[in-house]
Amino acid sequence: MQAIIFDFNGTMFLDTDKQRRSWNELFEKCIGRPLTNEEFVRYACGPESAAVLRHFYRADLDDAQVAALTEEKEVIYRHLCREDAERFRLADGLPEALDRLQARGVPMAIATGAGRGNLDFYREAFHLERWFDMERIVYDDGELPGKPAPDVYLRACERLHMPPRECVVVEDAFAGIAAAQNAGVGAIVAITATNPAGALEKLPGVKAVIDDYRDFVSVFDSLA
């Protein structure tokens, strides 16, 4: 394997708690209750917002309604991020790992279900341009089906000019891992930010499980 594609939420930025809280605030208003942990992990962790809203709220929501509700949820989410200043940072060891991989010339991309508003929020906060040109960040622009469909990872492979079999994907969510497997990537590294190691290591395509990025370069080298 020659290249790396990172999911973002719950993978590069460990924000699963804030995603859950912001969805629950919205759904308390929309359906009168929060999501159970099983519902969140299975249906709301990985897929794009439109799929989540249409699954739990109303299947007949039009695009304008989806956009308005999504932004309402993201306003809550961004407030929670700013409020938790101590944890509003990239995952432990990740900046150092990205620096080392970049110095070696390893092609890298991001494939995220985040929309442009949140992506701009992350780019400003985390200075992602230090490692990733915009061309190498695939986000939810409304054109691609969300995970577990493989499209977001296939597009990231295209942007890297790499066949999927030469790419390692780093993911935290079941839907994202399924998307990477469906895309035919060479290997998947699962991070334990959202799901336990015991559940992740059994999934098809998962070749390694990590808790953080402090030894990530060695993990990548073992797969490459």
N, C-alpha and C positions, 0 to 999 in steps of 0.2 A: 504493500500500500504506500502511496506517495503523497496523498493530500488528506486534509482534515476538514470536516464540516461540523460546525457546532450548532446545536439548538441554542436558544438564548434563555428563555424563562425557565427557571428551575435547573438550569445547566451551567450557564455562565454567570447569571445573577440568580441567587437562591431566594426567590421571592414567592414560593408556593403558598406560604401562609398569607401573604397579602393578596394573591390571586383568589384564594378561598374566601377571605374576608370581604373582598370587594364584590365578588359574585353573590355572596350571601346577603350583603346589604341590599343589592339590587333585587334579589329574588324574594327577600322579606317583603318588599314593596309590591313586586309583580305577582307572586303566587302565594304570599302569606306565610312562607316558611323558608328557612335556609336549606341548602342541599345537605344530604347526609355525606359522610366521608366517602362512602362507596360510590355515590352518585358523582361527586366531584372528581374522584380519581378516574372513574370509568368514562364519564361523558364530558367533563368540563376541563380536563387537564390535557391539553394538546390540540384539540380541534379548534377551528376558528370560531369567533364569537357568534356568527350567524347560526351555526349548527347548534351551539349551546342554547341560544335564545329560542330557536324554533323547536328544540327538543323539550325544553322545560316550560316555556311560556306559551307561545302560540305558533303553530306551524304555518299560519297564513300571514305572518309578518312580511311587509314589503321591505325593499332595500332601504328606504328612507327611515322606516321605523327601526330596523336593525341598526342603522348607523347612529340614530339618536340614543337608543338604549345602550349600545356599545360605548359611546362616548360618556354617557352617564356613569357607567361602571368604571371606565378608565379614569375619570376625574377622581372618583373615590380611591382607586388604586394608586394613582400618582401622589395623592395626599398621604396615603399610608406610607409610601416609600420615603417621602420627604420627612415625615414625622419620625421615622426610625433611622436617624442619621448614622448611627453606629453600624448598622447592617446594610446601608445603602452603598454597596461597593461590589466589585467583582468577587467571585468565589476565591477562597484561599488558594494561593499559589498560581492562580491563572495569569495575572499580568507577567510574572516571571517566566511561566511556561510559554506564553505567546511571544515574549521577547526572544527566547532561545530558539523557538521554531522559526520565527521570522528571520533571525540571523543565519539560520541554516538554509533559508530559501524554500521552506516547506509551504506549498500553496494552501491557503486557508480561506474558508468562507463561513458565513452564518446563514442558517435556514430557519426562520422563525415565523410563528403564527401571529406575531405582534403586528399591529397596524402602523401606518406611517407616524401618527401622533406619538405613540409610545416609542417607536424607533428613534425619532428625533430627541425625545426625552432622554433615552439611554445614551445616544451619541454625545449629547451635551454633558451629561453627568459623568460618563466613563471614558470619554475621549477615544471612542472605538476607531476613529480614523487613524489612530496610531498604528493599527494592525490591519484594518479592513477598509478598502475602497468601497464606495457605495455600490459599485458594480458587483461586488462580492458579498452583498447582503441581500438575501431574498426574503421578502416580508409579505404580509397579507395586503396585497393591492387590489383585492377583489377579483382577480383574474384566475387564480388557481384554487382548486378544491383543497380543503384543509386536511391535515393528518387525521386518519391513517392513510389517506391517499398518498402516493409516492411523489406527486408532482413537484412539491417544494424542494425535495432532495434531488430530483432529476434536474431541475433548473439550476440548482447550486452546482451540480457536477458539470453542467454545460458552461457555467460562468468560469469554472476552473479549468475548462478544456481537458477534463479527465473523464474516463469511463467510470461508471459507478463502482466497478470491482476494484478500482485503485484508490477508493476513498474510504476513510474511517469516519464514522459518524459518532458524535458524543451526544447522548440523550438522557433524559430523566423519566419521561412519561411513557406509559404503555402505548398510547396512540402514536407517539413519535417514533418509538422503537419499531412498531409495526410499519410505519411509513418508510423508515430506512430499510427495513427488510424487504418491503415490497418494491423498493427502488433497486434492489440487487447490489447494495454496497458491499464492499469486501469484508468489513468488520464493524461492529457496534461496541462502543464503550459506554456503559451505563453508569450514571452517577446517582448516589443514594439520597438525593435531596428530597425526593417525593415518595419513593417506594423503597422498601427494604431490600438489602442485598440478596436475601434468599429468594425473593420473588423475581428479581431482575436477572439473576444468573441462569435461570431456567428458560429464559425467553429465546426463541430462535434468532440467531445472528449475533447474540451478545458474546463477545470474546473476553471481556474484562469488566470488572465492576470497581469503581473508585469512590472514595468519600470526598476527595478534594483533588487539587491539581499539583500538589507538592512533588509527586513522583510521576507526573503525567508524561513527560518526555520519554522516560524509560519504558512506560507502558506502550506508547506509540512505537518506539523502536522495536519492541518485542513483536508487534504486529506487522510492522513494515518489513 
